[in-house]
Amino acid sequence: SKKKGLSFEEKRARMMEIFFETKDVFQLKDIEKIAPKEKGITSMSVKEILQSLVDDGMVDTDRIGTSNYFWAFPSKALHARKCKLEELESQFAESSQKKEALQKSIEKSKIGREDTAERTALIKELAALRQKKEQLKAEIDKYRECDPDVVEEMRQTNKIAKEAANRWTDNIFSIKSWAKRKFGFEESRIDKSFGIPEDLDYVD
């Protein structure tokens, strides 16, 4: 079968290995020779990968005379990744808090209440927050291969957030069960009255 090529993030991680393993300073032409031979990175993608690492502050560069030089040391890269992960953690926590607040607002809606502009706006905002949450998860995954220790700490934070989200989901299911027993309403009517999405489920 045809060998699968490296992903963009795998190429980034392998290029960082060149700097970390050698602790040396290189020109672009040096990287273009080393990367394909030692790390399996195609020569055509070397410049793009290197520039992405420079843009993220993971690789330093300076022009000396007529040549550009590139270098990266583990301590600086670790600091840059920690700062990025802290920023993502903050955004993730904020999104989770807003989601919980919106969920509470939905729960307070009265059974049988007609749809309102406010409820529609809340549901739209909740959907936007869910999308933002998925984007943040993808952004966090981007840094998984770079620092196992920091990512493990991030996973613990995500676990707490997931457990909190599942507790609220459990509360919603309990309220629905109570409403069905108390008033004899159908589940679909409860979902519509509260503005609860039909696919509401626990977070895996």
BELPE-V494218 format. One record per residue. OMEGA is omega in radians with two decimals (* if undefined). Layout:
BEGIN
[[OMEGA] [OMEGA]]
END
This chain:
BEGIN
[[-3.10] [-3.12] [-3.13] [3.14] [3.13] [3.06] [3.14] [-3.12] [3.08] [3.10] [3.12] [-3.12] [-3.12] [3.12] [3.09] [3.11] [3.13] [-3.13] [-3.07] [-3.09] [-3.08] [-3.05] [-3.09] [3.11] [-3.05] [2.90] [-3.12] [-3.11] [3.10] [3.14] [-3.12] [3.09] [-3.06] [-3.02] [-3.14] [-3.05] [-3.03] [-3.04] [3.08] [3.11] [-3.12] [-3.08] [-3.11] [-3.09] [-3.08] [-3.08] [3.14] [-3.14] [-3.13] [-3.13] [3.12] [3.11] [3.06] [-3.13] [-3.14] [3.11] [-3.12] [3.07] [3.10] [3.11] [3.10] [3.13] [3.10] [-3.05] [-3.13] [-3.06] [3.05] [-3.14] [-3.09] [3.10] [3.11] [3.12] [-3.05] [-3.07] [3.14] [3.13] [3.13] [3.13] [-3.13] [-3.14] [3.13] [3.12] [-3.13] [-3.13] [3.09] [3.10] [-3.14] [3.11] [-3.13] [3.13] [-3.12] [-3.14] [3.13] [3.12] [3.14] [3.13] [3.13] [3.12] [3.14] [3.14] [3.12] [-3.14] [3.11] [3.14] [3.13] [-3.12] [-3.10] [3.13] [-3.12] [3.09] [3.14] [-3.12] [3.14] [3.11] [3.12] [3.11] [-3.13] [-3.14] [3.12] [3.13] [3.13] [-3.14] [3.12] [-3.14] [3.10] [3.12] [3.12] [3.12] [3.09] [3.12] [3.12] [3.14] [3.12] [3.11] [3.13] [3.09] [3.13] [3.13] [3.11] [3.13] [-3.12] [-3.08] [-3.04] [-3.05] [-3.03] [-3.05] [-3.09] [-3.09] [-3.13] [-3.14] [3.11] [3.09] [3.12] [3.13] [3.11] [3.10] [3.12] [-3.14] [3.13] [3.14] [-3.13] [3.12] [3.11] [3.13] [-3.14] [3.07] [3.12] [3.09] [3.11] [3.11] [3.13] [3.13] [3.14] [3.13] [3.13] [-3.14] [3.12] [-3.13] [3.14] [3.13] [-3.05] [-3.02] [3.12] [3.14] [3.03] [-3.10] [-3.12] [3.13] [3.10] [3.14] [-3.11] [-3.11] [-3.12] [-3.06] [-3.11] [3.13] [-3.13] [-3.09] [3.12] [-3.11] [3.11] [3.10] [-3.13] [*]]
END
